Amino acid sequence: MSKRKQHAPEFKAKVALEALKGEETAAELASRFGVYPMMIHQWKRVRLEGVSWG
């Protein structure tokens, strides 16, 4: 049974910031960072709401 990968808060913030810049699509960022596009959308939304991951 595999365990879900846990991403560090710093990594999530970095990816969300890249998404907020709008220079690349979520699919491009997902490919670059090795995560699913839906995760990027979620992290971006969390970032916009001002919620902390720590």
mmCIF entry with sequence, helices, sheets and N, C-alpha, C, O atoms, coordinates in Angstrom:
data_MODEL
# 
_entry.id   MODEL 
# 
_entity.id                         1 
_entity.type                       polymer 
_entity.pdbx_number_of_molecules   1 
# 
_entity_poly.entity_id                      1 
_entity_poly.type                           'polypeptide(L)' 
_entity_poly.nstd_linkage                   no 
_entity_poly.nstd_monomer                   no 
_entity_poly.pdbx_seq_one_letter_code       MSKRKQHAPEFKAKVALEALKGEETAAELASRFGVYPMMIHQWKRVRLEGVSWG 
_entity_poly.pdbx_seq_one_letter_code_can   MSKRKQHAPEFKAKVALEALKGEETAAELASRFGVYPMMIHQWKRVRLEGVSWG 
_entity_poly.pdbx_strand_id                 A 
# 
loop_
_entity_poly_seq.entity_id 
_entity_poly_seq.num 
_entity_poly_seq.mon_id 
_entity_poly_seq.hetero 
1 1  MET n 
1 2  SER n 
1 3  LYS n 
1 4  ARG n 
1 5  LYS n 
1 6  GLN n 
1 7  HIS n 
1 8  ALA n 
1 9  PRO n 
1 10 GLU n 
1 11 PHE n 
1 12 LYS n 
1 13 ALA n 
1 14 LYS n 
1 15 VAL n 
1 16 ALA n 
1 17 LEU n 
1 18 GLU n 
1 19 ALA n 
1 20 LEU n 
1 21 LYS n 
1 22 GLY n 
1 23 GLU n 
1 24 GLU n 
1 25 THR n 
1 26 ALA n 
1 27 ALA n 
1 28 GLU n 
1 29 LEU n 
1 30 ALA n 
1 31 SER n 
1 32 ARG n 
1 33 PHE n 
1 34 GLY n 
1 35 VAL n 
1 36 TYR n 
1 37 PRO n 
1 38 MET n 
1 39 MET n 
1 40 ILE n 
1 41 HIS n 
1 42 GLN n 
1 43 TRP n 
1 44 LYS n 
1 45 ARG n 
1 46 VAL n 
1 47 ARG n 
1 48 LEU n 
1 49 GLU n 
1 50 GLY n 
1 51 VAL n 
1 52 SER n 
1 53 TRP n 
1 54 GLY n 
# 
_struct_asym.id          A 
_struct_asym.entity_id   1 
# 
loop_
_struct_conf.conf_type_id 
_struct_conf.id 
_struct_conf.pdbx_PDB_helix_id 
_struct_conf.beg_label_comp_id 
_struct_conf.beg_label_asym_id 
_struct_conf.beg_label_seq_id 
_struct_conf.pdbx_beg_PDB_ins_code 
_struct_conf.end_label_comp_id 
_struct_conf.end_label_asym_id 
_struct_conf.end_label_seq_id 
_struct_conf.pdbx_end_PDB_ins_code 
_struct_conf.beg_auth_comp_id 
_struct_conf.beg_auth_asym_id 
_struct_conf.beg_auth_seq_id 
_struct_conf.end_auth_comp_id 
_struct_conf.end_auth_asym_id 
_struct_conf.end_auth_seq_id 
_struct_conf.pdbx_PDB_helix_class 
_struct_conf.details 
_struct_conf.pdbx_PDB_helix_length 
HELX_P HELX_P1 AA1 PRO A 9  ? LYS A 21 ? PRO A 9  LYS A 21 1 ? 13 
HELX_P HELX_P2 AA2 ALA A 26 ? PHE A 33 ? ALA A 26 PHE A 33 1 ? 8  
HELX_P HELX_P3 AA3 PRO A 37 ? GLU A 49 ? PRO A 37 GLU A 49 1 ? 13 
# 
_struct_conf_type.id          HELX_P 
_struct_conf_type.criteria    ? 
_struct_conf_type.reference   ? 
# 
loop_
_atom_site.group_PDB 
_atom_site.id 
_atom_site.type_symbol 
_atom_site.label_atom_id 
_atom_site.label_alt_id 
_atom_site.label_comp_id 
_atom_site.label_asym_id 
_atom_site.label_entity_id 
_atom_site.label_seq_id 
_atom_site.pdbx_PDB_ins_code 
_atom_site.Cartn_x 
_atom_site.Cartn_y 
_atom_site.Cartn_z 
_atom_site.occupancy 
_atom_site.B_iso_or_equiv 
_atom_site.pdbx_formal_charge 
_atom_site.auth_seq_id 
_atom_site.auth_comp_id 
_atom_site.auth_asym_id 
_atom_site.auth_atom_id 
_atom_site.pdbx_PDB_model_num 
ATOM 1   N N  . MET A 1 1  ? 0.849  -1.175 0.000   1.00 0.00 ? 1  MET A N  1 
ATOM 2   C CA . MET A 1 1  ? 0.000  0.000  0.000   1.00 0.00 ? 1  MET A CA 1 
ATOM 3   C C  . MET A 1 1  ? 0.894  1.238  0.000   1.00 0.00 ? 1  MET A C  1 
ATOM 4   O O  . MET A 1 1  ? 1.753  1.379  0.871   1.00 0.00 ? 1  MET A O  1 
ATOM 5   N N  . SER A 1 2  ? 0.703  2.129  -0.960  1.00 0.00 ? 2  SER A N  1 
ATOM 6   C CA . SER A 1 2  ? 1.570  3.295  -1.042  1.00 0.00 ? 2  SER A CA 1 
ATOM 7   C C  . SER A 1 2  ? 1.019  4.438  -0.198  1.00 0.00 ? 2  SER A C  1 
ATOM 8   O O  . SER A 1 2  ? -0.182 4.535  0.057   1.00 0.00 ? 2  SER A O  1 
ATOM 9   N N  . LYS A 1 3  ? 1.913  5.272  0.211   1.00 0.00 ? 3  LYS A N  1 
ATOM 10  C CA . LYS A 1 3  ? 1.562  6.413  1.041   1.00 0.00 ? 3  LYS A CA 1 
ATOM 11  C C  . LYS A 1 3  ? 1.574  7.670  0.178   1.00 0.00 ? 3  LYS A C  1 
ATOM 12  O O  . LYS A 1 3  ? 2.435  7.814  -0.689  1.00 0.00 ? 3  LYS A O  1 
ATOM 13  N N  . ARG A 1 4  ? 0.650  8.562  0.400   1.00 0.00 ? 4  ARG A N  1 
ATOM 14  C CA . ARG A 1 4  ? 0.602  9.808  -0.348  1.00 0.00 ? 4  ARG A CA 1 
ATOM 15  C C  . ARG A 1 4  ? 1.848  10.639 -0.081  1.00 0.00 ? 4  ARG A C  1 
ATOM 16  O O  . ARG A 1 4  ? 2.387  10.637 1.026   1.00 0.00 ? 4  ARG A O  1 
ATOM 17  N N  . LYS A 1 5  ? 2.289  11.339 -1.095  1.00 0.00 ? 5  LYS A N  1 
ATOM 18  C CA . LYS A 1 5  ? 3.451  12.197 -0.945  1.00 0.00 ? 5  LYS A CA 1 
ATOM 19  C C  . LYS A 1 5  ? 3.036  13.486 -0.235  1.00 0.00 ? 5  LYS A C  1 
ATOM 20  O O  . LYS A 1 5  ? 2.042  14.116 -0.597  1.00 0.00 ? 5  LYS A O  1 
ATOM 21  N N  . GLN A 1 6  ? 3.792  13.855 0.753   1.00 0.00 ? 6  GLN A N  1 
ATOM 22  C CA . GLN A 1 6  ? 3.547  15.086 1.500   1.00 0.00 ? 6  GLN A CA 1 
ATOM 23  C C  . GLN A 1 6  ? 4.492  16.161 0.978   1.00 0.00 ? 6  GLN A C  1 
ATOM 24  O O  . GLN A 1 6  ? 5.707  15.961 0.946   1.00 0.00 ? 6  GLN A O  1 
ATOM 25  N N  . HIS A 1 7  ? 3.944  17.289 0.574   1.00 0.00 ? 7  HIS A N  1 
ATOM 26  C CA . HIS A 1 7  ? 4.754  18.385 0.067   1.00 0.00 ? 7  HIS A CA 1 
ATOM 27  C C  . HIS A 1 7  ? 4.981  19.406 1.175   1.00 0.00 ? 7  HIS A C  1 
ATOM 28  O O  . HIS A 1 7  ? 4.072  19.714 1.947   1.00 0.00 ? 7  HIS A O  1 
ATOM 29  N N  . ALA A 1 8  ? 6.184  19.917 1.244   1.00 0.00 ? 8  ALA A N  1 
ATOM 30  C CA . ALA A 1 8  ? 6.540  20.907 2.258   1.00 0.00 ? 8  ALA A CA 1 
ATOM 31  C C  . ALA A 1 8  ? 5.790  22.219 1.994   1.00 0.00 ? 8  ALA A C  1 
ATOM 32  O O  . ALA A 1 8  ? 5.528  22.560 0.841   1.00 0.00 ? 8  ALA A O  1 
ATOM 33  N N  . PRO A 1 9  ? 5.450  22.945 3.044   1.00 0.00 ? 9  PRO A N  1 
ATOM 34  C CA . PRO A 1 9  ? 4.766  24.227 2.870   1.00 0.00 ? 9  PRO A CA 1 
ATOM 35  C C  . PRO A 1 9  ? 5.542  25.190 1.971   1.00 0.00 ? 9  PRO A C  1 
ATOM 36  O O  . PRO A 1 9  ? 4.943  25.963 1.224   1.00 0.00 ? 9  PRO A O  1 
ATOM 37  N N  . GLU A 1 10 ? 6.863  25.145 2.042   1.00 0.00 ? 10 GLU A N  1 
ATOM 38  C CA . GLU A 1 10 ? 7.690  26.024 1.209   1.00 0.00 ? 10 GLU A CA 1 
ATOM 39  C C  . GLU A 1 10 ? 7.515  25.688 -0.268  1.00 0.00 ? 10 GLU A C  1 
ATOM 40  O O  . GLU A 1 10 ? 7.466  26.580 -1.115  1.00 0.00 ? 10 GLU A O  1 
ATOM 41  N N  . PHE A 1 11 ? 7.422  24.394 -0.571  1.00 0.00 ? 11 PHE A N  1 
ATOM 42  C CA . PHE A 1 11 ? 7.229  23.950 -1.945  1.00 0.00 ? 11 PHE A CA 1 
ATOM 43  C C  . PHE A 1 11 ? 5.865  24.396 -2.463  1.00 0.00 ? 11 PHE A C  1 
ATOM 44  O O  . PHE A 1 11 ? 5.752  24.885 -3.588  1.00 0.00 ? 11 PHE A O  1 
ATOM 45  N N  . LYS A 1 12 ? 4.839  24.228 -1.648  1.00 0.00 ? 12 LYS A N  1 
ATOM 46  C CA . LYS A 1 12 ? 3.488  24.631 -2.040  1.00 0.00 ? 12 LYS A CA 1 
ATOM 47  C C  . LYS A 1 12 ? 3.433  26.134 -2.307  1.00 0.00 ? 12 LYS A C  1 
ATOM 48  O O  . LYS A 1 12 ? 2.825  26.577 -3.282  1.00 0.00 ? 12 LYS A O  1 
ATOM 49  N N  . ALA A 1 13 ? 4.070  26.908 -1.438  1.00 0.00 ? 13 ALA A N  1 
ATOM 50  C CA . ALA A 1 13 ? 4.086  28.362 -1.603  1.00 0.00 ? 13 ALA A CA 1 
ATOM 51  C C  . ALA A 1 13 ? 4.815  28.754 -2.884  1.00 0.00 ? 13 ALA A C  1 
ATOM 52  O O  . ALA A 1 13 ? 4.380  29.657 -3.599  1.00 0.00 ? 13 ALA A O  1 
ATOM 53  N N  . LYS A 1 14 ? 5.906  28.086 -3.169  1.00 0.00 ? 14 LYS A N  1 
ATOM 54  C CA . LYS A 1 14 ? 6.683  28.377 -4.369  1.00 0.00 ? 14 LYS A CA 1 
ATOM 55  C C  . LYS A 1 14 ? 5.866  28.107 -5.626  1.00 0.00 ? 14 LYS A C  1 
ATOM 56  O O  . LYS A 1 14 ? 5.844  28.923 -6.547  1.00 0.00 ? 14 LYS A O  1 
ATOM 57  N N  . VAL A 1 15 ? 5.196  26.958 -5.661  1.00 0.00 ? 15 VAL A N  1 
ATOM 58  C CA . VAL A 1 15 ? 4.386  26.589 -6.821  1.00 0.00 ? 15 VAL A CA 1 
ATOM 59  C C  . VAL A 1 15 ? 3.198  27.543 -6.961  1.00 0.00 ? 15 VAL A C  1 
ATOM 60  O O  . VAL A 1 15 ? 2.877  27.976 -8.068  1.00 0.00 ? 15 VAL A O  1 
ATOM 61  N N  . ALA A 1 16 ? 2.551  27.868 -5.853  1.00 0.00 ? 16 ALA A N  1 
ATOM 62  C CA . ALA A 1 16 ? 1.408  28.786 -5.883  1.00 0.00 ? 16 ALA A CA 1 
ATOM 63  C C  . ALA A 1 16 ? 1.832  30.158 -6.381  1.00 0.00 ? 16 ALA A C  1 
ATOM 64  O O  . ALA A 1 16 ? 1.101  30.787 -7.147  1.00 0.00 ? 16 ALA A O  1 
ATOM 65  N N  . LEU A 1 17 ? 2.984  30.627 -5.967  1.00 0.00 ? 17 LEU A N  1 
ATOM 66  C CA . LEU A 1 17 ? 3.488  31.923 -6.414  1.00 0.00 ? 17 LEU A CA 1 
ATOM 67  C C  . LEU A 1 17 ? 3.746  31.916 -7.917  1.00 0.00 ? 17 LEU A C  1 
ATOM 68  O O  . LEU A 1 17 ? 3.427  32.880 -8.612  1.00 0.00 ? 17 LEU A O  1 
ATOM 69  N N  . GLU A 1 18 ? 4.316  30.839 -8.407  1.00 0.00 ? 18 GLU A N  1 
ATOM 70  C CA . GLU A 1 18 ? 4.543  30.704 -9.852  1.00 0.00 ? 18 GLU A CA 1 
ATOM 71  C C  . GLU A 1 18 ? 3.206  30.726 -10.598 1.00 0.00 ? 18 GLU A C  1 
ATOM 72  O O  . GLU A 1 18 ? 3.099  31.324 -11.668 1.00 0.00 ? 18 GLU A O  1 
ATOM 73  N N  . ALA A 1 19 ? 2.204  30.080 -10.038 1.00 0.00 ? 19 ALA A N  1 
ATOM 74  C CA . ALA A 1 19 ? 0.881  30.048 -10.670 1.00 0.00 ? 19 ALA A CA 1 
ATOM 75  C C  . ALA A 1 19 ? 0.248  31.439 -10.683 1.00 0.00 ? 19 ALA A C  1 
ATOM 76  O O  . ALA A 1 19 ? -0.406 31.822 -11.653 1.00 0.00 ? 19 ALA A O  1 
ATOM 77  N N  . LEU A 1 20 ? 0.447  32.186 -9.606  1.00 0.00 ? 20 LEU A N  1 
ATOM 78  C CA . LEU A 1 20 ? -0.118 33.531 -9.522  1.00 0.00 ? 20 LEU A CA 1 
ATOM 79  C C  . LEU A 1 20 ? 0.536  34.492 -10.506 1.00 0.00 ? 20 LEU A C  1 
ATOM 80  O O  . LEU A 1 20 ? -0.086 35.466 -10.931 1.00 0.00 ? 20 LEU A O  1 
ATOM 81  N N  . LYS A 1 21 ? 1.774  34.227 -10.865 1.00 0.00 ? 21 LYS A N  1 
ATOM 82  C CA . LYS A 1 21 ? 2.450  35.074 -11.855 1.00 0.00 ? 21 LYS A CA 1 
ATOM 83  C C  . LYS A 1 21 ? 1.750  35.010 -13.200 1.00 0.00 ? 21 LYS A C  1 
ATOM 84  O O  . LYS A 1 21 ? 1.720  35.993 -13.942 1.00 0.00 ? 21 LYS A O  1 
ATOM 85  N N  . GLY A 1 22 ? 1.182  33.836 -13.515 1.00 0.00 ? 22 GLY A N  1 
ATOM 86  C CA . GLY A 1 22 ? 0.437  33.684 -14.747 1.00 0.00 ? 22 GLY A CA 1 
ATOM 87  C C  . GLY A 1 22 ? 1.276  33.554 -16.002 1.00 0.00 ? 22 GLY A C  1 
ATOM 88  O O  . GLY A 1 22 ? 0.754  33.699 -17.107 1.00 0.00 ? 22 GLY A O  1 
ATOM 89  N N  . GLU A 1 23 ? 2.555  33.286 -15.856 1.00 0.00 ? 23 GLU A N  1 
ATOM 90  C CA . GLU A 1 23 ? 3.431  33.162 -17.014 1.00 0.00 ? 23 GLU A CA 1 
ATOM 91  C C  . GLU A 1 23 ? 3.340  31.785 -17.668 1.00 0.00 ? 23 GLU A C  1 
ATOM 92  O O  . GLU A 1 23 ? 3.682  31.630 -18.840 1.00 0.00 ? 23 GLU A O  1 
ATOM 93  N N  . GLU A 1 24 ? 2.877  30.781 -16.910 1.00 0.00 ? 24 GLU A N  1 
ATOM 94  C CA . GLU A 1 24 ? 2.732  29.427 -17.418 1.00 0.00 ? 24 GLU A CA 1 
ATOM 95  C C  . GLU A 1 24 ? 1.365  28.892 -17.008 1.00 0.00 ? 24 GLU A C  1 
ATOM 96  O O  . GLU A 1 24 ? 0.784  29.332 -16.016 1.00 0.00 ? 24 GLU A O  1 
ATOM 97  N N  . THR A 1 25 ? 0.864  27.944 -17.780 1.00 0.00 ? 25 THR A N  1 
ATOM 98  C CA . THR A 1 25 ? -0.409 27.325 -17.430 1.00 0.00 ? 25 THR A CA 1 
ATOM 99  C C  . THR A 1 25 ? -0.202 26.344 -16.271 1.00 0.00 ? 25 THR A C  1 
ATOM 100 O O  . THR A 1 25 ? 0.925  25.978 -15.940 1.00 0.00 ? 25 THR A O  1 
ATOM 101 N N  . ALA A 1 26 ? -1.306 25.934 -15.673 1.00 0.00 ? 26 ALA A N  1 
ATOM 102 C CA . ALA A 1 26 ? -1.228 24.957 -14.582 1.00 0.00 ? 26 ALA A CA 1 
ATOM 103 C C  . ALA A 1 26 ? -0.628 23.648 -15.088 1.00 0.00 ? 26 ALA A C  1 
ATOM 104 O O  . ALA A 1 26 ? 0.121  22.988 -14.367 1.00 0.00 ? 26 ALA A O  1 
ATOM 105 N N  . ALA A 1 27 ? -0.953 23.274 -16.317 1.00 0.00 ? 27 ALA A N  1 
ATOM 106 C CA . ALA A 1 27 ? -0.411 22.041 -16.886 1.00 0.00 ? 27 ALA A CA 1 
ATOM 107 C C  . ALA A 1 27 ? 1.104  22.136 -17.061 1.00 0.00 ? 27 ALA A C  1 
ATOM 108 O O  . ALA A 1 27 ? 1.825  21.175 -16.792 1.00 0.00 ? 27 ALA A O  1 
ATOM 109 N N  . GLU A 1 28 ? 1.578  23.278 -17.505 1.00 0.00 ? 28 GLU A N  1 
ATOM 110 C CA . GLU A 1 28 ? 3.020  23.472 -17.670 1.00 0.00 ? 28 GLU A CA 1 
ATOM 111 C C  . GLU A 1 28 ? 3.728  23.435 -16.319 1.00 0.00 ? 28 GLU A C  1 
ATOM 112 O O  . GLU A 1 28 ? 4.780  22.812 -16.176 1.00 0.00 ? 28 GLU A O  1 
ATOM 113 N N  . LEU A 1 29 ? 3.145  24.105 -15.335 1.00 0.00 ? 29 LEU A N  1 
ATOM 114 C CA . LEU A 1 29 ? 3.734  24.102 -13.991 1.00 0.00 ? 29 LEU A CA 1 
ATOM 115 C C  . LEU A 1 29 ? 3.705  22.705 -13.391 1.00 0.00 ? 29 LEU A C  1 
ATOM 116 O O  . LEU A 1 29 ? 4.660  22.288 -12.734 1.00 0.00 ? 29 LEU A O  1 
ATOM 117 N N  . ALA A 1 30 ? 2.620  21.985 -13.613 1.00 0.00 ? 30 ALA A N  1 
ATOM 118 C CA . ALA A 1 30 ? 2.495  20.627 -13.086 1.00 0.00 ? 30 ALA A CA 1 
ATOM 119 C C  . ALA A 1 30 ? 3.592  19.738 -13.658 1.00 0.00 ? 30 ALA A C  1 
ATOM 120 O O  . ALA A 1 30 ? 4.190  18.939 -12.938 1.00 0.00 ? 30 ALA A O  1 
ATOM 121 N N  . SER A 1 31 ? 3.848  19.877 -14.922 1.00 0.00 ? 31 SER A N  1 
ATOM 122 C CA . SER A 1 31 ? 4.901  19.095 -15.563 1.00 0.00 ? 31 SER A CA 1 
ATOM 123 C C  . SER A 1 31 ? 6.272  19.477 -15.002 1.00 0.00 ? 31 SER A C  1 
ATOM 124 O O  . SER A 1 31 ? 7.112  18.614 -14.748 1.00 0.00 ? 31 SER A O  1 
ATOM 125 N N  . ARG A 1 32 ? 6.480  20.752 -14.817 1.00 0.00 ? 32 ARG A N  1 
ATOM 126 C CA . ARG A 1 32 ? 7.771  21.244 -14.316 1.00 0.00 ? 32 ARG A CA 1 
ATOM 127 C C  . ARG A 1 32 ? 8.047  20.815 -12.875 1.00 0.00 ? 32 ARG A C  1 
ATOM 128 O O  . ARG A 1 32 ? 9.174  20.457 -12.533 1.00 0.00 ? 32 ARG A O  1 
ATOM 129 N N  . PHE A 1 33 ? 7.008  20.854 -12.032 1.00 0.00 ? 33 PHE A N  1 
ATOM 130 C CA . PHE A 1 33 ? 7.193  20.551 -10.614 1.00 0.00 ? 33 PHE A CA 1 
ATOM 131 C C  . PHE A 1 33 ? 6.812  19.121 -10.226 1.00 0.00 ? 33 PHE A C  1 
ATOM 132 O O  . PHE A 1 33 ? 7.020  18.714 -9.083  1.00 0.00 ? 33 PHE A O  1 
ATOM 133 N N  . GLY A 1 34 ? 6.259  18.365 -11.163 1.00 0.00 ? 34 GLY A N  1 
ATOM 134 C CA . GLY A 1 34 ? 5.922  16.977 -10.886 1.00 0.00 ? 34 GLY A CA 1 
ATOM 135 C C  . GLY A 1 34 ? 4.711  16.778 -9.989  1.00 0.00 ? 34 GLY A C  1 
ATOM 136 O O  . GLY A 1 34 ? 4.689  15.867 -9.161  1.00 0.00 ? 34 GLY A O  1 
ATOM 137 N N  . VAL A 1 35 ? 3.709  17.624 -10.152 1.00 0.00 ? 35 VAL A N  1 
ATOM 138 C CA . VAL A 1 35 ? 2.465  17.502 -9.387  1.00 0.00 ? 35 VAL A CA 1 
ATOM 139 C C  . VAL A 1 35 ? 1.282  17.566 -10.355 1.00 0.00 ? 35 VAL A C  1 
ATOM 140 O O  . VAL A 1 35 ? 1.461  17.863 -11.536 1.00 0.00 ? 35 VAL A O  1 
ATOM 141 N N  . TYR A 1 36 ? 0.086  17.292 -9.860  1.00 0.00 ? 36 TYR A N  1 
ATOM 142 C CA . TYR A 1 36 ? -1.101 17.365 -10.693 1.00 0.00 ? 36 TYR A CA 1 
ATOM 143 C C  . TYR A 1 36 ? -1.586 18.807 -10.792 1.00 0.00 ? 36 TYR A C  1 
ATOM 144 O O  . TYR A 1 36 ? -1.463 19.565 -9.830  1.00 0.00 ? 36 TYR A O  1 
ATOM 145 N N  . PRO A 1 37 ? -2.139 19.199 -11.953 1.00 0.00 ? 37 PRO A N  1 
ATOM 146 C CA . PRO A 1 37 ? -2.643 20.575 -12.125 1.00 0.00 ? 37 PRO A CA 1 
ATOM 147 C C  . PRO A 1 37 ? -3.690 20.954 -11.080 1.00 0.00 ? 37 PRO A C  1 
ATOM 148 O O  . PRO A 1 37 ? -3.734 22.106 -10.648 1.00 0.00 ? 37 PRO A O  1 
ATOM 149 N N  . MET A 1 38 ? -4.532 20.010 -10.668 1.00 0.00 ? 38 MET A N  1 
ATOM 150 C CA . MET A 1 38 ? -5.564 20.316 -9.679  1.00 0.00 ? 38 MET A CA 1 
ATOM 151 C C  . MET A 1 38 ? -4.949 20.754 -8.351  1.00 0.00 ? 38 MET A C  1 
ATOM 152 O O  . MET A 1 38 ? -5.494 21.612 -7.657  1.00 0.00 ? 38 MET A O  1 
ATOM 153 N N  . MET A 1 39 ? -3.806 20.156 -8.006  1.00 0.00 ? 39 MET A N  1 
ATOM 154 C CA . MET A 1 39 ? -3.126 20.556 -6.766  1.00 0.00 ? 39 MET A CA 1 
ATOM 155 C C  . MET A 1 39 ? -2.681 22.009 -6.858  1.00 0.00 ? 39 MET A C  1 
ATOM 156 O O  . MET A 1 39 ? -2.773 22.761 -5.887  1.00 0.00 ? 39 MET A O  1 
ATOM 157 N N  . ILE A 1 40 ? -2.204 22.391 -8.022  1.00 0.00 ? 40 ILE A N  1 
ATOM 158 C CA . ILE A 1 40 ? -1.759 23.774 -8.211  1.00 0.00 ? 40 ILE A CA 1 
ATOM 159 C C  . ILE A 1 40 ? -2.927 24.729 -8.052  1.00 0.00 ? 40 ILE A C  1 
ATOM 160 O O  . ILE A 1 40 ? -2.790 25.778 -7.421  1.00 0.00 ? 40 ILE A O  1 
ATOM 161 N N  . HIS A 1 41 ? -4.073 24.379 -8.615  1.00 0.00 ? 41 HIS A N  1 
ATOM 162 C CA . HIS A 1 41 ? -5.260 25.228 -8.465  1.00 0.00 ? 41 HIS A CA 1 
ATOM 163 C C  . HIS A 1 41 ? -5.658 25.358 -6.993  1.00 0.00 ? 41 HIS A C  1 
ATOM 164 O O  . HIS A 1 41 ? -6.019 26.443 -6.538  1.00 0.00 ? 41 HIS A O  1 
ATOM 165 N N  . GLN A 1 42 ? -5.590 24.259 -6.259  1.00 0.00 ? 42 GLN A N  1 
ATOM 166 C CA . GLN A 1 42 ? -5.941 24.283 -4.835  1.00 0.00 ? 42 GLN A CA 1 
ATOM 167 C C  . GLN A 1 42 ? -4.955 25.143 -4.053  1.00 0.00 ? 42 GLN A C  1 
ATOM 168 O O  . GLN A 1 42 ? -5.362 25.971 -3.238  1.00 0.00 ? 42 GLN A O  1 
ATOM 169 N N  . TRP A 1 43 ? -3.662 24.952 -4.298  1.00 0.00 ? 43 TRP A N  1 
ATOM 170 C CA . TRP A 1 43 ? -2.647 25.717 -3.574  1.00 0.00 ? 43 TRP A CA 1 
ATOM 171 C C  . TRP A 1 43 ? -2.749 27.198 -3.893  1.00 0.00 ? 43 TRP A C  1 
ATOM 172 O O  . TRP A 1 43 ? -2.557 28.041 -3.017  1.00 0.00 ? 43 TRP A O  1 
ATOM 173 N N  . LYS A 1 44 ? -3.050 27.516 -5.144  1.00 0.00 ? 44 LYS A N  1 
ATOM 174 C CA . LYS A 1 44 ? -3.209 28.909 -5.555  1.00 0.00 ? 44 LYS A CA 1 
ATOM 175 C C  . LYS A 1 44 ? -4.394 29.541 -4.812  1.00 0.00 ? 44 LYS A C  1 
ATOM 176 O O  . LYS A 1 44 ? -4.299 30.665 -4.318  1.00 0.00 ? 44 LYS A O  1 
ATOM 177 N N  . ARG A 1 45 ? -5.506 28.806 -4.740  1.00 0.00 ? 45 ARG A N  1 
ATOM 178 C CA . ARG A 1 45 ? -6.693 29.311 -4.041  1.00 0.00 ? 45 ARG A CA 1 
ATOM 179 C C  . ARG A 1 45 ? -6.394 29.541 -2.559  1.00 0.00 ? 45 ARG A C  1 
ATOM 180 O O  . ARG A 1 45 ? -6.789 30.559 -1.991  1.00 0.00 ? 45 ARG A O  1 
ATOM 181 N N  . VAL A 1 46 ? -5.699 28.596 -1.941  1.00 0.00 ? 46 VAL A N  1 
ATOM 182 C CA . VAL A 1 46 ? -5.330 28.730 -0.528  1.00 0.00 ? 46 VAL A CA 1 
ATOM 183 C C  . VAL A 1 46 ? -4.473 29.979 -0.336  1.00 0.00 ? 46 VAL A C  1 
ATOM 184 O O  . VAL A 1 46 ? -4.655 30.731 0.621   1.00 0.00 ? 46 VAL A O  1 
ATOM 185 N N  . ARG A 1 47 ? -3.543 30.185 -1.257  1.00 0.00 ? 47 ARG A N  1 
ATOM 186 C CA . ARG A 1 47 ? -2.645 31.340 -1.178  1.00 0.00 ? 47 ARG A CA 1 
ATOM 187 C C  . ARG A 1 47 ? -3.427 32.643 -1.288  1.00 0.00 ? 47 ARG A C  1 
ATOM 188 O O  . ARG A 1 47 ? -3.160 33.599 -0.560  1.00 0.00 ? 47 ARG A O  1 
ATOM 189 N N  . LEU A 1 48 ? -4.398 32.677 -2.206  1.00 0.00 ? 48 LEU A N  1 
ATOM 190 C CA . LEU A 1 48 ? -5.201 33.885 -2.398  1.00 0.00 ? 48 LEU A CA 1 
ATOM 191 C C  . LEU A 1 48 ? -6.061 34.181 -1.169  1.00 0.00 ? 48 LEU A C  1 
ATOM 192 O O  . LEU A 1 48 ? -6.332 35.341 -0.860  1.00 0.00 ? 48 LEU A O  1 
ATOM 193 N N  . GLU A 1 49 ? -6.485 33.130 -0.476  1.00 0.00 ? 49 GLU A N  1 
ATOM 194 C CA . GLU A 1 49 ? -7.297 33.306 0.734   1.00 0.00 ? 49 GLU A CA 1 
ATOM 195 C C  . GLU A 1 49 ? -6.460 33.719 1.932   1.00 0.00 ? 49 GLU A C  1 
ATOM 196 O O  . GLU A 1 49 ? -7.007 34.119 2.960   1.00 0.00 ? 49 GLU A O  1 
ATOM 197 N N  . GLY A 1 50 ? -5.138 33.629 1.813   1.00 0.00 ? 50 GLY A N  1 
ATOM 198 C CA . GLY A 1 50 ? -4.259 34.049 2.889   1.00 0.00 ? 50 GLY A CA 1 
ATOM 199 C C  . GLY A 1 50 ? -4.104 33.037 4.007   1.00 0.00 ? 50 GLY A C  1 
ATOM 200 O O  . GLY A 1 50 ? -3.724 33.398 5.120   1.00 0.00 ? 50 GLY A O  1 
ATOM 201 N N  . VAL A 1 51 ? -4.393 31.776 3.726   1.00 0.00 ? 51 VAL A N  1 
ATOM 202 C CA . VAL A 1 51 ? -4.280 30.719 4.733   1.00 0.00 ? 51 VAL A CA 1 
ATOM 203 C C  . VAL A 1 51 ? -2.842 30.228 4.760   1.00 0.00 ? 51 VAL A C  1 
ATOM 204 O O  . VAL A 1 51 ? -2.188 30.124 3.722   1.00 0.00 ? 51 VAL A O  1 
ATOM 205 N N  . SER A 1 52 ? -2.361 29.928 5.955   1.00 0.00 ? 52 SER A N  1 
ATOM 206 C CA . SER A 1 52 ? -0.996 29.442 6.123   1.00 0.00 ? 52 SER A CA 1 
ATOM 207 C C  . SER A 1 52 ? -0.984 27.917 6.109   1.00 0.00 ? 52 SER A C  1 
ATOM 208 O O  . SER A 1 52 ? -1.917 27.283 6.604   1.00 0.00 ? 52 SER A O  1 
ATOM 209 N N  . TRP A 1 53 ? 0.083  27.317 5.535   1.00 0.00 ? 53 TRP A N  1 
ATOM 210 C CA . TRP A 1 53 ? 0.213  25.873 5.509   1.00 0.00 ? 53 TRP A CA 1 
ATOM 211 C C  . TRP A 1 53 ? 0.955  25.352 6.729   1.00 0.00 ? 53 TRP A C  1 
ATOM 212 O O  . TRP A 1 53 ? 0.881  24.160 7.030   1.00 0.00 ? 53 TRP A O  1 
ATOM 213 N N  . GLY A 1 54 ? 1.647  26.193 7.415   1.00 0.00 ? 54 GLY A N  1 
ATOM 214 C CA . GLY A 1 54 ? 2.492  25.755 8.512   1.00 0.00 ? 54 GLY A CA 1 
ATOM 215 C C  . GLY A 1 54 ? 1.742  25.391 9.705   1.00 0.00 ? 54 GLY A C  1 
ATOM 216 O O  . GLY A 1 54 ? 2.334  25.002 10.712  1.00 0.00 ? 54 GLY A O  1 
# 
